[in-house]
């Protein structure tokens, strides 16, 4: 197993439960160091995704299984629901389409009036809203700690600070993975490397159909004296052509309110700040023709996201569409996450999970949000491919 985020740990747990001996290789010194440890901790309901897709089927099941896992193992979780709000009549068709998709996917949601929306969120501005009851807030880092503890108890070989540097076919079948200190020999390889999943696939001899392009999502936190403006989760009607949900407001388990994220190109695969730059990563991204084709498709969106990244006033203006009482002075810059977004050479943003197989290998090439929500369900699917 290459990758020690929530997905790698969940797949390892599923395999050990089926009687397999598993070795987990994680290049960092802790579990859940990147995407899992830098996300918004939302357990998604499954309303955004194309009916019949991996994301649609796995999100609804994953919402149930992740909440049940948290409750069973005393991981903090709050099934608080959320509002998706139309702030103008021009957004009503999109909201109605989202309600129809929720119904098709089996997501518990209903359209409500502005007066009903104000019962949930007194400060929200909307002409209509979709109330989704199964959305939850969780501590995904704590989920990973439980998974790692279970793996240790089951006898799994857990290796932190252990990157996969080279991969080849084993002499008697299977695979061999060089780590820099030794060679791990296994019957099968599972790649859950997230931001580096395409690189690991190439190390293993595959030509992946996608390239990972890192997008940084930046967050603000509302000042404590302004946190009362948001009671739960408030989302905008998303642009259906993009895999990003738009800047939204999320009350966390500790009562703080996070605002964001935007989506700007990261200058490093793990670039959480503008000054985080990797010449190698940037050159690789710049050489990829899909990036430039994507930029030509959405030039205005790209410019708007960069300007919002650089201007607190612009960021606050986006939030004020949802909650007018939020102003620039209410925002304190918080951390950021980097999304491993799979992009095709023609510039198409991949909307669904991508799981590729080869002899003795399974590669999870695209599993960003709602990947954490779906981790236990993806794990079952991947384990089926291995066995």
TORSE-8825 format. One record per residue (C-alpha): residue in one letter; x, y, z. Coordinates in Angstrom, 1 decimal. Each point is the difference from the previous one (the first is absolute). Example, Ala and Ser with C-alpha at 12.3 -4.5 7.8 and 13.67 -1.06 7.14 Angstrom:
! residues 2
<A; <12.3; -4.5; 7.8>>
<S; <1.4; 3.4; -0.7>>
END
This chain:
! residues 387
<X; <0.0; 0.0; 0.0>>
<X; <1.5; 3.3; -1.1>>
<X; <-1.6; 3.0; 1.8>>
<X; <-1.0; 0.5; 3.6>>
<X; <-2.9; 2.4; -0.3>>
<X; <-3.6; -1.0; 0.9>>
<X; <-0.4; -2.0; -3.2>>
<X; <3.2; -2.0; 0.3>>
<X; <-0.7; -0.8; 3.6>>
<X; <-3.6; -1.0; -0.7>>
<X; <1.1; -2.3; -2.9>>
<X; <2.7; -1.5; 2.2>>
<X; <-2.6; -0.6; 2.8>>
<X; <-2.4; -1.6; -2.5>>
<X; <2.7; -2.3; -1.3>>
<X; <1.1; -1.1; 3.5>>
<X; <-3.6; -0.7; 0.9>>
<X; <0.0; -2.5; -2.9>>
<X; <3.1; -1.8; 1.3>>
<X; <2.7; 1.8; -2.1>>
<X; <3.3; 1.1; 1.5>>
<X; <0.5; 3.6; -0.9>>
<X; <3.0; 2.4; -0.1>>
<X; <-0.8; 3.7; -0.1>>
<X; <2.6; 2.4; -1.3>>
<X; <-0.4; 3.7; 0.8>>
<X; <2.7; 2.5; -1.0>>
<X; <-0.9; 2.5; 2.8>>
<X; <0.6; -0.4; 3.7>>
<X; <-3.7; -0.1; 0.9>>
<X; <-3.2; -1.4; -1.4>>
<X; <-2.5; 2.2; -1.9>>
<X; <2.7; 2.7; -0.6>>
<X; <-1.4; 1.5; -3.2>>
<X; <-3.5; -0.1; -1.5>>
<X; <-1.6; -1.8; 2.9>>
<X; <1.5; 2.3; 2.5>>
<X; <-0.7; 3.2; -1.8>>
<X; <-3.7; -0.4; -1.1>>
<X; <-3.2; 1.5; 1.4>>
<X; <-1.0; -3.1; 2.0>>
<X; <-3.4; -0.1; -1.7>>
<X; <-1.7; -3.4; -0.4>>
<X; <-1.8; 0.6; -3.3>>
<X; <-3.5; -1.2; -0.7>>
<X; <0.4; -0.8; -3.7>>
<X; <-2.3; 2.5; -1.7>>
<X; <2.5; 1.5; -2.5>>
<X; <1.0; -3.0; -2.0>>
<X; <-1.2; -1.5; -3.2>>
<X; <-2.5; -2.8; 0.7>>
<X; <1.6; -3.4; -0.4>>
<X; <3.5; 1.3; 0.4>>
<X; <2.5; -1.3; 2.5>>
<X; <-0.3; 3.3; 2.0>>
<X; <-3.8; -0.2; 0.1>>
<X; <-0.2; -3.6; 1.1>>
<X; <2.9; 0.1; 2.4>>
<X; <-0.9; 3.4; 1.6>>
<X; <-3.4; -1.1; 1.2>>
<X; <1.3; -3.3; 1.3>>
<X; <3.2; 1.7; 1.3>>
<X; <-1.9; 2.6; 1.9>>
<X; <-1.8; -2.7; 1.9>>
<X; <3.1; -2.2; 0.6>>
<X; <2.3; 2.9; 1.0>>
<X; <-2.5; 1.4; 2.5>>
<X; <-0.6; -3.5; 1.4>>
<X; <3.8; -0.6; 0.2>>
<X; <0.5; 3.2; 1.9>>
<X; <-2.9; -0.7; 2.4>>
<X; <1.3; -3.6; 0.7>>
<X; <3.6; 1.2; 0.7>>
<X; <-0.8; 3.2; 1.9>>
<X; <1.3; 2.3; -2.8>>
<X; <-1.6; 3.5; 0.2>>
<X; <-2.8; 0.3; -2.5>>
<X; <-3.0; 2.3; -0.4>>
<X; <-2.8; -0.8; -2.5>>
<X; <-1.0; 3.6; -0.3>>
<X; <-1.3; 0.2; -3.6>>
<X; <0.6; 2.9; -2.3>>
<X; <-1.7; 2.6; -2.2>>
<X; <0.8; 0.6; -3.7>>
<X; <-1.4; 3.4; -0.7>>
<X; <-1.1; 1.9; -3.2>>
<X; <0.8; 3.6; 0.6>>
<X; <-1.9; 1.2; -3.1>>
<X; <-2.6; -1.2; -2.4>>
<X; <2.6; -0.8; -2.6>>
<X; <1.3; -2.7; 2.2>>
<X; <-3.4; -1.8; 0.5>>
<X; <0.4; -2.3; -3.1>>
<X; <3.3; -1.2; 1.4>>
<X; <-1.4; -0.5; 3.5>>
<X; <-3.0; -1.9; -1.5>>
<X; <2.4; -2.2; -2.0>>
<X; <1.9; -0.7; 3.2>>
<X; <-3.2; -1.0; 1.8>>
<X; <-0.8; -2.4; -2.9>>
<X; <3.4; -1.5; 0.2>>
<X; <-0.3; -0.4; 3.7>>
<X; <-3.2; -1.9; -0.5>>
<X; <1.6; -2.2; -2.7>>
<X; <2.9; -0.8; 2.3>>
<X; <-2.2; -0.8; 3.0>>
<X; <1.3; 3.0; 2.0>>
<X; <-2.4; 1.3; 2.7>>
<X; <-0.6; 3.5; -1.0>>
<X; <-3.0; 2.4; -0.6>>
<X; <-0.5; 3.4; -1.5>>
<X; <-0.9; 2.7; 2.6>>
<X; <-1.1; 3.6; 0.0>>
<X; <2.0; 3.0; 1.2>>
<X; <-2.0; 0.0; 3.2>>
<X; <0.8; -3.6; 0.7>>
<X; <3.6; 0.6; -0.9>>
<X; <0.2; 2.7; 2.6>>
<X; <-1.2; -2.4; 2.7>>
<X; <3.3; -1.9; -0.7>>
<X; <2.2; 3.0; -0.8>>
<X; <-1.4; 3.4; 1.1>>
<X; <2.6; 2.0; -1.9>>
<X; <-0.1; -1.8; -3.3>>
<X; <-1.1; 1.8; -3.2>>
<X; <-2.0; -2.1; -2.5>>
<X; <-3.0; -0.2; -2.2>>
<X; <-0.2; -3.8; 0.6>>
<X; <2.1; -2.7; 1.6>>
<X; <0.6; -3.7; -0.1>>
<X; <0.2; -1.5; 3.5>>
<X; <2.2; -3.1; 0.0>>
<X; <-0.4; -1.9; 3.3>>
<X; <2.7; -2.7; -0.1>>
<X; <3.1; 2.3; -0.5>>
<X; <2.3; -0.3; 3.1>>
<X; <3.1; 1.5; 1.4>>
<X; <2.7; -2.4; 1.2>>
<X; <3.7; -0.2; 1.0>>
<X; <1.5; -1.9; -2.8>>
<X; <3.4; 0.1; 1.6>>
<X; <-1.4; -1.8; 3.1>>
<X; <-1.6; -2.6; -2.4>>
<X; <3.5; -0.6; -1.4>>
<X; <1.5; -0.5; 3.5>>
<X; <-2.7; -2.6; 0.7>>
<X; <0.7; -1.8; -3.3>>
<X; <3.8; 0.0; 0.7>>
<X; <-0.6; -1.4; 3.5>>
<X; <-2.2; -2.7; -1.4>>
<X; <2.7; -0.9; -2.6>>
<X; <2.7; -0.1; 2.6>>
<X; <-2.1; -2.3; 2.1>>
<X; <-0.7; -2.3; -3.0>>
<X; <3.7; -0.3; -0.6>>
<X; <0.4; 2.2; -3.1>>
<X; <3.5; 1.3; -0.8>>
<X; <-0.4; 3.8; 0.3>>
<X; <3.0; 2.0; -1.3>>
<X; <0.1; 3.7; 0.3>>
<X; <2.8; 2.1; -1.6>>
<X; <0.2; -2.7; -2.7>>
<X; <-0.5; 1.2; -3.6>>
<X; <-0.5; -2.3; -3.0>>
<X; <3.0; 0.9; -2.2>>
<X; <-0.2; -2.8; -2.6>>
<X; <-2.3; -2.8; -1.0>>
<X; <0.5; -3.0; -2.1>>
<X; <-1.5; -3.4; -0.6>>
<X; <1.1; -2.7; 2.4>>
<X; <2.2; -2.8; -1.1>>
<X; <-2.7; -2.6; 0.7>>
<X; <-3.0; 2.3; -0.6>>
<X; <-1.3; 2.7; 2.2>>
<X; <1.8; 3.3; 0.4>>
<X; <3.2; 1.4; 1.7>>
<X; <0.1; 3.5; 1.4>>
<X; <3.3; 1.7; 0.8>>
<X; <-0.3; 2.4; 2.9>>
<X; <3.6; 1.3; 0.3>>
<X; <0.7; -2.2; 3.0>>
<X; <-1.2; -3.4; -1.3>>
<X; <-2.2; -1.8; -2.5>>
<X; <-3.5; -0.9; 0.9>>
<X; <-1.3; -3.1; -1.8>>
<X; <-3.7; -0.6; -0.3>>
<X; <-2.6; -1.9; -2.0>>
<X; <-1.8; 3.2; -0.9>>
<X; <0.4; 3.8; 0.0>>
<X; <-2.8; 2.4; 0.9>>
<X; <0.7; 3.7; -0.9>>
<X; <-1.8; 2.5; 2.2>>
<X; <2.6; 2.7; -0.3>>
<X; <-2.4; 2.9; -0.5>>
<X; <2.0; 3.0; -1.3>>
<X; <2.6; -2.4; -1.4>>
<X; <-2.2; -2.8; -1.2>>
<X; <0.8; 0.6; -3.7>>
<X; <3.7; -0.1; 0.8>>
<X; <-0.2; -3.2; 1.9>>
<X; <-2.0; -1.5; -2.9>>
<X; <2.8; 1.0; -2.4>>
<X; <2.6; -1.5; 2.4>>
<X; <-2.0; -3.3; -0.2>>
<X; <0.2; 0.0; -3.8>>
<X; <-3.5; 1.4; -0.9>>
<X; <-0.9; 2.9; -2.2>>
<X; <-2.8; 1.6; 2.0>>
<X; <-2.8; 1.6; -2.0>>
<X; <0.2; 3.1; 2.1>>
<X; <2.5; 2.4; 1.6>>
<X; <-0.4; 1.4; 3.5>>
<X; <-0.2; 3.7; 0.1>>
<X; <0.1; 1.5; 3.5>>
<X; <-2.5; 2.7; 0.9>>
<X; <0.4; 1.8; 3.3>>
<X; <-3.2; 0.8; 2.0>>
<X; <0.5; 2.9; 2.4>>
<X; <-2.1; 0.6; 3.1>>
<X; <-0.8; 2.8; 2.4>>
<X; <-1.6; -0.4; 3.4>>
<X; <-2.6; 2.4; 1.4>>
<X; <1.1; 1.9; 3.0>>
<X; <-1.4; -1.5; 3.2>>
<X; <-2.4; 3.0; 0.5>>
<X; <-1.4; -0.6; -3.5>>
<X; <-0.4; -3.8; 0.2>>
<X; <-3.6; 0.4; 1.1>>
<X; <-0.9; 1.0; -3.6>>
<X; <0.2; -3.6; -1.1>>
<X; <-1.8; -2.8; 1.8>>
<X; <1.0; -2.9; -2.3>>
<X; <1.0; -0.4; -3.6>>
<X; <-0.9; 2.4; -2.8>>
<X; <0.9; -0.7; -3.6>>
<X; <-0.6; 1.8; -3.3>>
<X; <-1.6; -1.5; -3.1>>
<X; <3.2; -1.5; -1.7>>
<X; <1.1; 0.4; -3.6>>
<X; <-1.0; -3.4; -1.5>>
<X; <2.9; 0.1; -2.4>>
<X; <2.6; 0.1; 2.8>>
<X; <0.9; -2.5; 2.7>>
<X; <0.3; 2.7; 2.6>>
<X; <-3.0; 0.9; 2.2>>
<X; <0.7; 3.7; 0.4>>
<X; <0.9; 2.0; 3.0>>
<X; <-2.2; -1.0; 3.0>>
<X; <-0.3; 0.3; 3.8>>
<X; <0.5; -2.9; 2.3>>
<X; <-0.5; -0.1; 3.8>>
<X; <2.6; -2.4; 1.3>>
<X; <-0.2; -2.4; 3.0>>
<X; <1.8; 2.5; 2.2>>
<X; <-2.6; 2.7; -0.8>>
<X; <2.3; 2.0; -2.3>>
<X; <-1.2; 0.9; -3.5>>
<X; <2.2; -0.7; -3.0>>
<X; <-0.5; 1.9; -3.2>>
<X; <1.2; -1.2; -3.4>>
<X; <1.6; -1.5; -1.9>>
<X; <0.8; 1.7; -3.2>>
<X; <2.0; -1.9; -2.7>>
<X; <3.3; 1.2; -1.4>>
<X; <2.8; -1.9; -1.7>>
<X; <2.5; -1.1; 2.6>>
<X; <3.7; 0.5; -1.0>>
<X; <1.0; -3.2; 1.7>>
<X; <-1.8; -3.4; 0.4>>
<X; <-0.1; 0.8; 3.7>>
<X; <0.0; 3.8; -0.3>>
<X; <-2.1; 1.4; 2.8>>
<X; <1.2; 3.5; -0.4>>
<X; <0.9; 2.3; -3.0>>
<X; <3.6; -0.2; 1.0>>
<X; <0.0; -3.8; -0.1>>
<X; <1.6; -0.6; -3.4>>
<X; <1.5; -3.1; -1.5>>
<X; <1.9; 0.6; -3.3>>
<X; <-0.5; -3.7; -0.9>>
<X; <-3.7; 0.0; 0.8>>
<X; <-0.6; 3.3; -1.7>>
<X; <1.9; -1.0; -3.2>>
<X; <-1.9; -3.3; -0.1>>
<X; <-3.4; 1.8; 0.3>>
<X; <1.0; 2.6; -2.5>>
<X; <1.0; -2.6; -2.6>>
<X; <-3.3; -1.8; 0.3>>
<X; <-2.2; 1.2; -2.9>>
<X; <-3.3; -0.8; 1.9>>
<X; <0.7; 3.0; 2.4>>
<X; <0.2; 2.5; -2.9>>
<X; <-3.1; -1.4; -1.6>>
<X; <-1.8; 0.3; 3.3>>
<X; <1.1; 3.6; 0.4>>
<X; <-1.4; 0.8; -3.4>>
<X; <-3.3; -1.5; 1.0>>
<X; <-0.4; 2.0; 3.2>>
<X; <2.2; 3.1; -0.2>>
<X; <-2.4; 2.2; 2.0>>
<X; <-0.3; -2.6; 2.7>>
<X; <3.7; -0.3; 0.3>>
<X; <0.5; 3.8; 0.3>>
<X; <-2.8; 0.3; 2.5>>
<X; <1.4; -2.7; 2.3>>
<X; <3.5; 1.5; 0.0>>
<X; <-1.3; 3.5; 0.8>>
<X; <-2.1; -1.4; 2.8>>
<X; <3.1; -1.8; 1.3>>
<X; <1.8; 3.4; 0.1>>
<X; <-2.8; 2.1; 1.3>>
<X; <-1.7; -0.5; 3.4>>
<X; <-2.7; 2.5; -1.2>>
<X; <-0.9; -2.1; -3.0>>
<X; <-0.1; -3.1; 2.2>>
<X; <-2.3; 1.7; 2.4>>
<X; <-2.2; 1.2; -2.9>>
<X; <-0.5; -3.7; -1.1>>
<X; <-1.1; -0.9; 3.6>>
<X; <-2.3; 3.0; 0.3>>
<X; <-2.1; -1.4; -2.9>>
<X; <-0.9; -2.8; 2.5>>
<X; <0.1; 1.9; 3.3>>
<X; <-0.1; 3.8; -0.6>>
<X; <1.1; 0.8; 3.5>>
<X; <3.5; -1.5; -0.7>>
<X; <2.5; 2.6; -0.8>>
<X; <3.8; 0.3; -0.6>>
<X; <0.6; 0.9; 3.6>>
<X; <-1.6; -3.4; 1.1>>
<X; <2.6; -2.1; -1.8>>
<X; <3.3; -1.5; 1.4>>
<X; <2.1; -1.9; -2.4>>
<X; <0.2; -3.7; 0.8>>
<X; <1.7; -3.0; -1.6>>
<X; <-0.3; -1.4; -3.5>>
<X; <-0.3; -3.4; -1.6>>
<X; <1.1; -1.3; -3.4>>
<X; <-2.4; -2.0; -2.1>>
<X; <1.4; -2.7; -2.2>>
<X; <-2.0; 0.7; -3.1>>
<X; <0.3; -2.4; -2.9>>
<X; <0.0; 1.6; -3.4>>
<X; <-0.1; -1.6; -3.4>>
<X; <2.3; 1.2; -2.8>>
<X; <-2.9; 1.7; -1.8>>
<X; <-0.5; 2.2; 3.0>>
<X; <-3.0; -1.8; 1.5>>
<X; <-0.3; 0.0; 3.7>>
<X; <-0.8; -3.5; 1.2>>
<X; <-3.2; 0.0; 2.0>>
<X; <-0.1; -3.6; 1.2>>
<X; <2.4; -2.3; 1.8>>
<X; <2.5; -1.8; -2.1>>
<X; <1.2; -3.4; 1.1>>
<X; <2.3; -1.8; -2.5>>
<X; <1.2; -3.6; 0.2>>
<X; <3.0; -1.9; -1.4>>
<X; <1.4; -3.4; 0.8>>
<X; <0.6; -0.1; 3.7>>
<X; <-0.7; 3.7; 0.3>>
<X; <-2.9; 2.4; 0.8>>
<X; <0.4; 3.7; -0.4>>
<X; <-2.4; 2.6; 1.4>>
<X; <0.8; 2.9; -2.3>>
<X; <-2.8; 2.4; 0.9>>
<X; <-1.7; 0.1; 3.3>>
<X; <-0.2; 3.6; 1.3>>
<X; <-3.1; 1.3; 1.8>>
<X; <-2.2; -1.9; 0.8>>
<X; <2.8; -2.6; 0.3>>
<X; <0.3; 0.2; 3.8>>
<X; <-3.8; -0.4; 0.3>>
<X; <0.2; -3.1; -2.2>>
<X; <3.2; -1.5; 1.4>>
<X; <-1.6; -3.1; 1.6>>
<X; <-2.0; -0.7; -3.2>>
<X; <2.9; 0.6; -2.4>>
<X; <2.0; -2.4; 2.2>>
<X; <-2.5; -2.8; -0.6>>
<X; <0.1; 0.6; -3.7>>
<X; <3.8; 0.1; -0.2>>
<X; <0.3; -3.1; 2.2>>
<X; <-2.3; -1.8; -2.4>>
<X; <2.4; 0.9; -2.8>>
<X; <3.0; -1.3; 1.9>>
<X; <-1.5; -3.3; 1.0>>
END
